[in-house]
Amino acid sequence: MDAFFASVELLRYPQLKDLPVVIGGGRRQDDDELARVRAAYPDREWTADDFSRVPVDFFPRLAGYTGRGVATTATYAARQFGVGSAMGLMKAAKLCPQAILLPVDFDEVRRVSRLFKSIIREIAPVMEDRGVDEVFIDFTDVPGGQREGGRVLARLIQKSIFQATGLTCSIGVAPNKLIAKMASEFNKPNGISIVWPDDLQTLIWPLPCRKINGVGPKADAKLQHHGIHTIGEAAQREREWLMQHLGRSFGAWLFDASWGRDDRPVVTESEPVSMSRETTFERDLHAVRDRTELGAIFTRLCEQVAADLQRKGYAGKTIGIKLRFDNFQGVTRDTTIDQFTADAATIRRHAGLCLKRVDLSRRIRLLGVRVGKLQHVPAAADPATATTADMPPRKTRTPARPEPTTQPLF
């Protein structure tokens, strides 16, 4: 989907079309938004469904932003200034101070996400869900799916999604998931890009290595250190050379990827590995001086993870924490317990034990809670109180024992 979070907001605020808009910094609350509009324009009658009449000058700008928020996405007008997803809003404010800042409406985003995916399944049912705004589709066996190399079916999908949601999407068509993912970025927004096997050297090899999904900043830096900047340059190295300098597994994978090889199937059903919640604070917090505030946040994160597990019908046995300190150093700790759980108090208790194994002398920038080793809870069982007896047999290990410490905890 094209700039999905921003595009969803533009359905509510069509007056912002073609303007630089950044989504992030908080969650949308309809009541709060409506109260702000009514306070600004007391001589008018407003309803939550009538935001399209709000003057453009009403909306807050990025100029002067000083918080810790992160951009979820940005319209293409904002991207022209260098603003991108996962960018700190303070940096985005320097690049595009005139951009309009809107909060995230997760409920509406999820609703539209479910809608566009249901439309795709009606046309091409072999679909792999890749998150809120992206899917893989295998239409090998869809009647007429191969017409014009898949372009006819791609146009049908685009048209059907637009008619149902008012949103556009970009589609990459290729022999496998690796190349299709790259192709989907070639012609945004509202584009269709088809890559044939013979197009590898002309369309794929000139791209930077970072365009391969799975090549991160560290791997890219190492490749550039060896004079490899493009996918084609990686393809020209011997497999053994890449394995020697990048690691056996990653080097072998990169060699195949640079030659466009990917035999992963489109998976229509998959189990989540873990569920987590995390938050970045507006200011760095200290475990002692801000103990009460941190404790409340920590409890809320545990409750949110528990609610996610219960809503989706899962329970887990590995409970962990994630911290990022004021120097941006990250730390994770986890422990595996004897019983499956989706209970907030249980998660809170064991996540707290994980905290005892961390030096909390530095200020904390980010805090997260994770539950892993998930299994489905049978329909008759309550996820919040599920025990091992409720689950299919599974190997377990002895829980990690917290290291002794006198460090005060929140």
C-alpha positions as CSV (number, residue, x, y, z in Angstrom):
1,M,0.0,0.0,0.0
2,D,1.3,3.5,-0.9
3,A,2.2,5.5,2.2
4,F,-0.4,3.6,4.0
5,F,-0.8,5.3,7.4
6,A,-0.7,8.7,5.7
7,S,-3.1,7.7,3.0
8,V,-5.6,6.5,5.6
9,E,-5.4,10.0,7.2
10,L,-5.9,11.7,3.8
11,L,-9.3,9.9,3.5
12,R,-10.3,11.8,6.6
13,Y,-8.6,15.1,5.6
14,P,-8.7,15.3,1.7
15,Q,-7.8,19.0,2.0
16,L,-4.2,17.9,2.8
17,K,-3.8,16.0,-0.4
18,D,-0.5,16.9,-2.2
19,L,0.9,18.6,1.0
20,P,3.8,17.2,3.0
21,V,2.2,15.3,5.9
22,V,4.0,13.1,8.5
23,I,2.3,10.5,10.6
24,G,3.7,9.8,14.1
25,G,4.3,11.1,17.6
26,G,1.2,9.5,19.2
27,R,-2.1,7.8,18.8
28,R,-5.2,9.5,17.4
29,Q,-8.1,10.1,19.8
30,D,-11.2,11.2,18.0
31,D,-12.7,13.0,21.0
32,D,-9.5,15.0,21.6
33,E,-9.3,15.9,18.0
34,L,-12.9,17.0,17.9
35,A,-12.4,19.1,21.0
36,R,-9.5,20.9,19.5
37,V,-11.5,21.7,16.4
38,R,-14.5,22.9,18.3
39,A,-12.3,25.1,20.5
40,A,-10.6,26.6,17.5
41,Y,-13.8,27.3,15.6
42,P,-16.5,27.8,18.2
43,D,-18.9,29.4,15.7
44,R,-19.3,26.2,13.7
45,E,-21.0,22.9,14.2
46,W,-18.5,20.0,14.0
47,T,-18.9,16.2,14.0
48,A,-16.2,13.5,13.9
49,D,-17.2,12.7,10.3
50,D,-16.8,16.2,9.1
51,F,-13.1,16.8,9.4
52,S,-12.8,17.5,5.7
53,R,-14.0,21.1,6.4
54,V,-11.1,21.8,8.8
55,P,-8.9,24.6,7.4
56,V,-5.4,23.6,6.5
57,D,-4.0,26.3,8.8
58,F,-5.5,24.5,11.8
59,F,-3.1,21.5,11.6
60,P,0.1,21.5,13.7
61,R,3.4,21.7,11.8
62,L,6.7,19.9,12.4
63,A,8.5,23.2,12.9
64,G,10.0,23.4,16.4
65,Y,9.1,19.8,17.3
66,T,11.2,18.8,20.3
67,G,9.7,15.4,21.4
68,R,11.0,11.8,21.0
69,G,8.4,10.7,18.5
70,V,9.2,8.7,15.4
71,A,7.6,9.0,11.9
72,T,5.5,6.1,11.1
73,T,5.3,7.2,7.5
74,A,5.1,10.3,5.3
75,T,3.3,11.4,2.2
76,Y,5.3,11.5,-1.0
77,A,5.3,15.3,-0.9
78,A,7.2,15.0,2.5
79,R,9.5,12.3,1.2
80,Q,10.8,14.7,-1.4
81,F,12.5,16.5,1.5
82,G,14.1,13.3,2.7
83,V,11.6,12.4,5.4
84,G,11.1,8.7,5.8
85,S,9.6,6.0,7.9
86,A,11.3,5.3,11.3
87,M,12.9,8.7,11.2
88,G,13.0,10.8,14.4
89,L,10.5,13.6,14.2
90,M,13.1,16.2,15.4
91,K,15.2,15.2,12.3
92,A,12.2,15.3,10.1
93,A,11.3,18.8,11.4
94,K,14.7,20.0,10.3
95,L,14.3,18.5,6.8
96,C,10.7,19.7,6.3
97,P,9.5,22.1,9.0
98,Q,6.4,23.0,7.0
99,A,5.1,19.4,7.1
100,I,1.9,18.8,8.9
101,L,2.1,16.3,11.8
102,L,-0.8,14.0,12.4
103,P,-1.1,11.2,15.0
104,V,-1.6,7.5,14.1
105,D,-5.1,6.1,14.0
106,F,-4.3,2.4,14.6
107,D,-8.0,1.3,14.7
108,E,-8.7,2.8,11.3
109,V,-5.5,1.5,9.8
110,R,-6.3,-2.0,11.0
111,R,-9.8,-1.8,9.6
112,V,-8.6,-0.7,6.2
113,S,-5.9,-3.3,6.3
114,R,-8.3,-6.1,6.9
115,L,-10.5,-4.7,4.1
116,F,-7.9,-4.6,1.4
117,K,-6.6,-8.1,2.2
118,S,-10.1,-9.6,2.0
119,I,-10.4,-8.0,-1.4
120,I,-7.2,-9.6,-2.6
121,R,-8.2,-13.0,-1.2
122,E,-11.4,-12.9,-3.3
123,I,-9.3,-12.4,-6.4
124,A,-6.1,-14.5,-5.6
125,P,-6.6,-16.6,-2.5
126,V,-3.0,-17.7,-2.1
127,M,-1.8,-14.7,-0.1
128,E,0.8,-14.3,2.5
129,D,0.2,-11.5,5.1
130,R,3.4,-9.5,5.6
131,G,2.2,-6.9,8.0
132,V,-0.4,-4.2,8.1
133,D,0.3,-2.8,4.6
134,E,2.0,-5.5,2.5
135,V,1.3,-9.0,1.2
136,F,2.8,-11.5,-1.2
137,I,0.4,-13.1,-3.7
138,D,1.0,-16.3,-5.7
139,F,-1.3,-16.2,-8.7
140,T,0.3,-19.0,-10.7
141,D,-3.0,-20.9,-10.8
142,V,-5.4,-18.0,-10.9
143,P,-7.4,-18.2,-14.1
144,G,-6.1,-15.5,-16.4
145,G,-3.4,-14.6,-14.0
146,Q,-0.6,-14.9,-16.5
147,R,-2.1,-12.6,-19.1
148,E,0.4,-9.9,-20.1
149,G,2.8,-11.3,-17.6
150,G,0.4,-10.7,-14.7
151,R,-0.3,-7.1,-15.5
152,V,-4.0,-7.7,-16.1
153,L,-4.5,-9.3,-12.7
154,A,-2.4,-6.6,-11.0
155,R,-4.6,-3.9,-12.6
156,L,-7.7,-5.7,-11.3
157,I,-6.3,-5.8,-7.8
158,Q,-5.4,-2.1,-7.9
159,K,-8.9,-1.2,-9.2
160,S,-10.7,-3.3,-6.7
161,I,-8.8,-2.0,-3.7
162,F,-9.2,1.6,-4.9
163,Q,-13.0,1.2,-5.3
164,A,-13.4,-0.3,-1.9
165,T,-11.0,1.9,0.1
166,G,-10.1,5.0,-2.0
167,L,-6.4,4.0,-1.6
168,T,-3.7,3.1,-4.1
169,C,-1.1,0.3,-4.0
170,S,2.0,-0.5,-6.0
171,I,2.6,-4.1,-7.3
172,G,5.7,-5.9,-8.2
173,V,5.4,-9.0,-10.4
174,A,8.3,-11.4,-10.6
175,P,9.2,-15.1,-10.5
176,N,9.8,-15.1,-6.8
177,K,9.3,-13.2,-3.5
178,L,12.7,-11.6,-3.4
179,I,12.5,-9.9,-6.8
180,A,8.8,-9.1,-6.4
181,K,9.5,-7.2,-3.2
182,M,12.1,-5.0,-4.9
183,A,9.9,-4.5,-8.0
184,S,7.1,-3.2,-5.8
185,E,9.2,-0.2,-5.1
186,F,10.2,0.6,-8.7
187,N,7.1,2.6,-9.7
188,K,5.5,4.1,-6.6
189,P,2.8,5.3,-6.1
190,N,0.1,3.4,-7.9
191,G,2.5,1.6,-10.1
192,I,2.9,-1.9,-11.6
193,S,6.4,-3.2,-12.3
194,I,7.1,-6.6,-14.0
195,V,10.5,-8.2,-13.8
196,W,11.2,-11.1,-16.0
197,P,14.1,-13.5,-15.4
198,D,16.1,-11.9,-18.3
199,D,15.8,-8.5,-16.6
200,L,18.1,-9.4,-13.7
201,Q,21.2,-7.7,-15.1
202,T,19.4,-4.6,-16.4
203,L,16.9,-3.9,-13.6
204,I,18.3,-5.6,-10.4
205,W,22.1,-5.5,-10.6
206,P,22.4,-1.7,-10.8
207,L,20.6,-1.4,-7.4
208,P,22.4,-0.8,-4.2
209,C,22.8,-3.9,-2.0
210,R,20.5,-2.4,0.6
211,K,17.6,-2.9,-1.8
212,I,17.8,-6.6,-1.0
213,N,15.4,-7.4,1.8
214,G,17.7,-8.8,4.5
215,V,20.8,-6.6,3.9
216,G,20.9,-4.2,6.8
217,P,23.2,-1.3,7.6
218,K,26.0,-3.3,9.1
219,A,26.1,-5.8,6.3
220,D,26.0,-3.0,3.7
221,A,28.9,-1.2,5.5
222,K,31.0,-4.3,5.4
223,L,30.2,-4.8,1.7
224,Q,31.1,-1.3,0.9
225,H,34.4,-1.7,2.8
226,H,35.2,-4.5,0.3
227,G,34.2,-2.3,-2.6
228,I,30.8,-3.8,-3.2
229,H,28.1,-1.2,-3.6
230,T,25.6,-2.7,-6.0
231,I,23.9,-6.1,-6.3
232,G,25.7,-6.7,-9.5
233,E,29.1,-6.2,-7.9
234,A,28.1,-8.8,-5.2
235,A,27.0,-11.2,-7.9
236,Q,30.5,-11.0,-9.5
237,R,32.2,-12.2,-6.4
238,E,32.6,-15.9,-5.9
239,R,30.3,-17.6,-3.4
240,E,33.3,-18.9,-1.4
241,W,34.6,-15.3,-1.1
242,L,31.3,-14.0,0.2
243,M,31.1,-16.8,2.7
244,Q,34.6,-16.2,3.9
245,H,34.2,-12.5,4.4
246,L,30.5,-12.3,5.4
247,G,29.9,-15.6,7.2
248,R,29.0,-19.0,5.7
249,S,25.3,-18.7,5.9
250,F,24.9,-15.0,5.0
251,G,27.5,-15.1,2.3
252,A,25.8,-18.1,0.6
253,W,22.4,-16.5,0.9
254,L,23.7,-13.1,-0.5
255,F,25.3,-14.9,-3.5
256,D,21.9,-16.6,-4.4
257,A,20.0,-13.3,-3.8
258,S,22.3,-11.3,-6.0
259,W,21.5,-13.8,-8.8
260,G,17.8,-13.5,-8.2
261,R,17.4,-16.9,-6.6
262,D,14.6,-17.4,-4.1
263,D,12.6,-20.6,-3.6
264,R,10.5,-19.5,-0.6
265,P,6.8,-20.3,-1.1
266,V,4.0,-17.9,-0.4
267,V,2.8,-19.0,3.1
268,T,-0.9,-18.5,3.6
269,E,-0.8,-19.4,7.3
270,S,2.0,-18.8,9.8
271,E,2.3,-18.8,13.5
272,P,3.8,-15.7,15.3
273,V,7.1,-16.3,17.0
274,S,6.5,-13.8,19.7
275,M,4.4,-10.7,20.7
276,S,5.8,-7.6,22.2
277,R,5.1,-4.0,23.2
278,E,7.6,-1.2,23.6
279,T,7.7,2.6,24.1
280,T,10.3,5.3,23.7
281,F,10.0,8.0,26.4
282,E,9.6,11.7,25.9
283,R,12.6,12.1,28.3
284,D,15.2,9.7,29.6
285,L,14.0,8.1,32.8
286,H,16.1,6.8,35.8
287,A,15.3,3.5,37.6
288,V,15.5,5.2,41.0
289,R,14.5,8.8,40.6
290,D,11.6,7.9,38.1
291,R,10.7,4.6,39.7
292,T,7.0,5.3,40.0
293,E,6.6,6.5,36.4
294,L,8.7,3.6,35.0
295,G,6.8,1.1,37.1
296,A,3.5,2.3,35.7
297,I,4.8,2.2,32.2
298,F,6.2,-1.3,32.7
299,T,3.0,-2.6,34.1
300,R,1.0,-1.1,31.2
301,L,3.3,-2.8,28.6
302,C,2.8,-6.1,30.3
303,E,-0.9,-5.6,30.3
304,Q,-0.9,-4.7,26.6
305,V,1.2,-7.8,25.7
306,A,-1.2,-10.0,27.8
307,A,-4.2,-8.4,26.0
308,D,-2.6,-9.1,22.6
309,L,-2.0,-12.7,23.5
310,Q,-5.5,-13.2,24.8
311,R,-7.2,-11.5,21.9
312,K,-5.3,-13.6,19.4
313,G,-5.6,-16.9,21.4
314,Y,-2.0,-17.5,22.3
315,A,0.1,-18.1,25.4
316,G,3.8,-18.2,25.8
317,K,6.6,-19.5,28.0
318,T,9.6,-17.1,27.3
319,I,9.2,-13.7,28.9
320,G,11.8,-11.0,28.1
321,I,12.6,-7.3,28.3
322,K,14.3,-4.8,26.0
323,L,16.0,-1.7,27.2
324,R,17.8,1.1,25.3
325,F,19.8,3.6,27.5
326,D,20.6,7.2,27.0
327,N,23.8,6.3,25.1
328,F,21.7,4.2,22.7
329,Q,23.1,1.0,24.0
330,G,20.5,-1.8,23.8
331,V,20.1,-4.7,26.3
332,T,17.8,-7.7,26.2
333,R,17.1,-10.4,28.9
334,D,14.6,-13.2,29.0
335,T,13.6,-16.3,31.0
336,T,11.6,-19.4,30.2
337,I,9.1,-20.5,32.7
338,D,7.4,-23.9,33.3
339,Q,3.8,-22.9,32.4
340,F,2.4,-21.2,29.3
341,T,0.8,-17.9,30.2
342,A,-1.0,-14.9,28.9
343,D,-1.6,-13.4,32.3
344,A,-0.5,-9.8,32.8
345,A,0.6,-10.3,36.5
346,T,2.6,-13.4,35.6
347,I,4.3,-11.6,32.7
348,R,5.0,-8.6,35.0
349,R,6.5,-10.8,37.7
350,H,8.9,-12.6,35.4
351,A,9.8,-9.6,33.3
352,G,10.7,-7.9,36.6
353,L,13.1,-10.7,37.4
354,C,14.7,-10.1,34.1
355,L,15.3,-6.5,35.1
356,K,17.3,-7.7,38.1
357,R,19.9,-9.0,35.6
358,V,20.5,-5.6,34.1
359,D,22.6,-2.7,35.4
360,L,20.1,0.1,35.7
361,S,22.5,2.9,36.6
362,R,22.1,4.7,33.3
363,R,19.0,6.6,32.2
364,I,16.6,4.6,30.1
365,R,15.4,5.8,26.7
366,L,13.2,2.8,25.6
367,L,11.5,0.0,27.4
368,G,9.9,-3.1,25.9
369,V,8.3,-6.4,27.0
370,R,8.1,-9.6,24.9
371,V,6.5,-13.0,25.3
372,G,7.9,-15.8,23.0
373,K,7.7,-19.6,22.5
374,L,4.0,-19.2,21.7
375,Q,1.4,-21.8,21.2
376,H,-2.3,-21.6,20.4
377,V,-4.6,-21.9,23.3
378,P,-7.4,-24.5,22.7
379,A,-10.7,-22.9,22.2
380,A,-12.0,-24.3,25.5
381,A,-9.2,-22.9,27.5
382,D,-8.7,-19.3,28.8
383,P,-5.5,-17.8,27.5
384,A,-5.0,-15.9,30.7
385,T,-5.0,-19.0,32.8
386,A,-3.8,-21.7,30.4
387,T,-1.4,-24.2,31.8
388,T,1.0,-26.7,30.2
389,A,-1.7,-29.4,30.6
390,D,-3.9,-27.4,28.2
391,M,-1.2,-27.4,25.5
392,P,0.2,-30.0,23.1
393,P,3.4,-31.8,24.4
394,R,6.5,-29.7,24.1
395,K,10.1,-29.8,25.3
396,T,10.9,-27.4,28.0
397,R,14.0,-26.2,29.7
398,T,14.8,-25.0,33.2
399,P,14.0,-21.3,33.7
400,A,17.1,-19.0,33.8
401,R,17.9,-18.1,37.4
402,P,18.2,-14.3,38.1
403,E,21.6,-13.1,39.1
404,P,21.7,-11.8,42.7
405,T,21.6,-8.0,42.8
406,T,20.9,-5.1,45.1
407,Q,19.9,-2.9,42.2
408,P,16.6,-1.1,43.0
409,L,13.9,-2.0,40.5
410,F,10.8,-0.4,39.2
